[in-house]
Amino acid sequence: MDGFERITGREHDELVEKCQENGWLKVGGFDWQDDPFLEEYPYEFSRTDSVDRLREALGSGNRAIRQGFCYRDLAFIQQVNGGDEWWTLKRDGDAWTGFESWSFGAIAQEPERFERAMRDM
């Protein structure tokens, strides 16, 4: 995806570890109780320095569960396969802190409102 760099190594591992605290994202979590074949979805994270690219990615919908995007000290990880429910985390020192779930479909259509939301987080 243009404007994004794949996250690997330690940062990837830290995000995966944090996802194990979320019942929708963890290995063997809620979705996998009814459909164990969903477990095939890997954790994939990418980073961008562009708020416009982030807005396009979060607003385009139909993302796979466990797909995430990072921007500055924020991470957004899709909790619903093919949906628009992003677990939002903030980096606090060496740790990620989950603090909210967001749906970005509507707000992504308003660039100024989206940018303000990113600044406020």
Secondary structure as a PSIPRED ss2 file (coil, helix, strand):
# PSIPRED VFORMAT (PSIPRED V4.0)

   1 M C   1.000  0.000  0.000
   2 D C   1.000  0.000  0.000
   3 G C   1.000  0.000  0.000
   4 F C   1.000  0.000  0.000
   5 E E   0.000  0.000  1.000
   6 R E   0.000  0.000  1.000
   7 I C   1.000  0.000  0.000
   8 T C   1.000  0.000  0.000
   9 G H   0.000  1.000  0.000
  10 R H   0.000  1.000  0.000
  11 E H   0.000  1.000  0.000
  12 H H   0.000  1.000  0.000
  13 D H   0.000  1.000  0.000
  14 E H   0.000  1.000  0.000
  15 L H   0.000  1.000  0.000
  16 V H   0.000  1.000  0.000
  17 E H   0.000  1.000  0.000
  18 K H   0.000  1.000  0.000
  19 C H   0.000  1.000  0.000
  20 Q C   1.000  0.000  0.000
  21 E C   1.000  0.000  0.000
  22 N C   1.000  0.000  0.000
  23 G C   1.000  0.000  0.000
  24 W C   1.000  0.000  0.000
  25 L C   1.000  0.000  0.000
  26 K C   1.000  0.000  0.000
  27 V C   1.000  0.000  0.000
  28 G C   1.000  0.000  0.000
  29 G C   1.000  0.000  0.000
  30 F H   0.000  1.000  0.000
  31 D H   0.000  1.000  0.000
  32 W H   0.000  1.000  0.000
  33 Q H   0.000  1.000  0.000
  34 D H   0.000  1.000  0.000
  35 D C   1.000  0.000  0.000
  36 P H   0.000  1.000  0.000
  37 F H   0.000  1.000  0.000
  38 L H   0.000  1.000  0.000
  39 E H   0.000  1.000  0.000
  40 E H   0.000  1.000  0.000
  41 Y C   1.000  0.000  0.000
  42 P C   1.000  0.000  0.000
  43 Y C   1.000  0.000  0.000
  44 E E   0.000  0.000  1.000
  45 F E   0.000  0.000  1.000
  46 S E   0.000  0.000  1.000
  47 R E   0.000  0.000  1.000
  48 T E   0.000  0.000  1.000
  49 D C   1.000  0.000  0.000
  50 S C   1.000  0.000  0.000
  51 V H   0.000  1.000  0.000
  52 D H   0.000  1.000  0.000
  53 R H   0.000  1.000  0.000
  54 L H   0.000  1.000  0.000
  55 R H   0.000  1.000  0.000
  56 E H   0.000  1.000  0.000
  57 A H   0.000  1.000  0.000
  58 L H   0.000  1.000  0.000
  59 G H   0.000  1.000  0.000
  60 S C   1.000  0.000  0.000
  61 G C   1.000  0.000  0.000
  62 N C   1.000  0.000  0.000
  63 R E   0.000  0.000  1.000
  64 A C   1.000  0.000  0.000
  65 I C   1.000  0.000  0.000
  66 R C   1.000  0.000  0.000
  67 Q E   0.000  0.000  1.000
  68 G E   0.000  0.000  1.000
  69 F E   0.000  0.000  1.000
  70 C E   0.000  0.000  1.000
  71 Y E   0.000  0.000  1.000
  72 R C   1.000  0.000  0.000
  73 D C   1.000  0.000  0.000
  74 L E   0.000  0.000  1.000
  75 A E   0.000  0.000  1.000
  76 F E   0.000  0.000  1.000
  77 I E   0.000  0.000  1.000
  78 Q E   0.000  0.000  1.000
  79 Q C   1.000  0.000  0.000
  80 V C   1.000  0.000  0.000
  81 N C   1.000  0.000  0.000
  82 G C   1.000  0.000  0.000
  83 G E   0.000  0.000  1.000
  84 D C   1.000  0.000  0.000
  85 E C   1.000  0.000  0.000
  86 W E   0.000  0.000  1.000
  87 W E   0.000  0.000  1.000
  88 T E   0.000  0.000  1.000
  89 L E   0.000  0.000  1.000
  90 K E   0.000  0.000  1.000
  91 R E   0.000  0.000  1.000
  92 D E   0.000  0.000  1.000
  93 G C   1.000  0.000  0.000
  94 D C   1.000  0.000  0.000
  95 A E   0.000  0.000  1.000
  96 W E   0.000  0.000  1.000
  97 T E   0.000  0.000  1.000
  98 G E   0.000  0.000  1.000
  99 F E   0.000  0.000  1.000
 100 E E   0.000  0.000  1.000
 101 S E   0.000  0.000  1.000
 102 W E   0.000  0.000  1.000
 103 S C   1.000  0.000  0.000
 104 F C   1.000  0.000  0.000
 105 G C   1.000  0.000  0.000
 106 A C   1.000  0.000  0.000
 107 I H   0.000  1.000  0.000
 108 A H   0.000  1.000  0.000
 109 Q H   0.000  1.000  0.000
 110 E C   1.000  0.000  0.000
 111 P H   0.000  1.000  0.000
 112 E H   0.000  1.000  0.000
 113 R H   0.000  1.000  0.000
 114 F H   0.000  1.000  0.000
 115 E H   0.000  1.000  0.000
 116 R H   0.000  1.000  0.000
 117 A H   0.000  1.000  0.000
 118 M H   0.000  1.000  0.000
 119 R H   0.000  1.000  0.000
 120 D H   0.000  1.000  0.000
 121 M C   1.000  0.000  0.000
